[in-house]
Amino acid sequence: MKSKLFVIGKPIKHSKSPKIHNYWIEKYSLNASYDKLEVDKTEIKDLIQQVRDGKIQGLNVTIPYKKIMTDFVDEVEESAIRSNAINTVYKVKDKIIGANTDGIGFISSLKKDLSFNINSNTDVMCIGAGGAAYGVVSSLIDLSPNTISIVNRTKASGIKLVKHFEKFTQSKTIFETTLLDSKPNNEVDLLVNCTSCGMNGKNPLAIELTSMNKKSLVYDIVYEPALTPLMKLAMDNKLQNTNGFYMLVRQAAESFYRWFGIMPEDSHINEIIKILKK
């Protein structure tokens, strides 16, 4: 019998997950299918029951349901506890598990796709204090960078994020919060846009990059358009830059592994990234 997998959310038509996962399903000759499913909150309980009954192999979860999924699963991975969100649902024996693969996907993309290593001397600036920032910071703290600066329109949200993560880090990482009008200086090694600013070319970030050092990386987790306004700005300042395709595909690989026990090879990850970029 063919295994069924879905990405659920509302809206869902924008999702690139079916293209990614069906590519790997075909590559590894798996008897499975992966589709988009726009659902209301009232339908989630039944979907989880179908995972429990084996009618559905697993789920990806996107907005607006990532935060409420903890109410529907039996156990949560540490990644989901840290990031306050679930983007992957899978079954182990008789237990329904919730995970968040965003953070590990982000870190994996830095190491494997961008050859960017974080250590105790690295200064990181994250723009935004919403769900995406929680996902990114949840794995960043494991690498113990020197500083993680949270830049946000409201300081209260930044402070809330910092207080949340200070519970999980035993390292000497220094957390800072500043308002959005502060520009990255030459000490910032990694700048990450964790907002939707610039998506579809609209509402670009109002930020200056002129003071950043030329060895730094500007990472925009937005991937529509493929060349985002922030990337253009980084190019104008001769800074290394990327969009969110690498993170998108690397986090998908982590979900795929949880459902099938197969970690897609780097070559198969690179192939789907090329397809997405077209």
Secondary structure, 3 states (H helix, E strand, C coil): CCEEEEEEECCCCCCCHHHHHHHHHHHCCCCEEEEEEECCHHHHHHHHHHHHCCCCCEEEECCCCCCHHHHCCCEECHHHHHHCCCCEEEEECCEEEEECCHHHHHHHHHHHCCCCCCCCCCEEEEECCCHHHHHHHHHHHHHCCCEEEEEECCHHHHHHHHHHHHCCCCCCCEEEEEECCCCCCCCCCEEEECCCCCHHHCCCCCCCCCCCCCCCEEEECCCCCCCCHHHHHHHHCCCEEECCHHHHHHHHHHHHHHHHCCCCCHHHHHHHHHHHHC
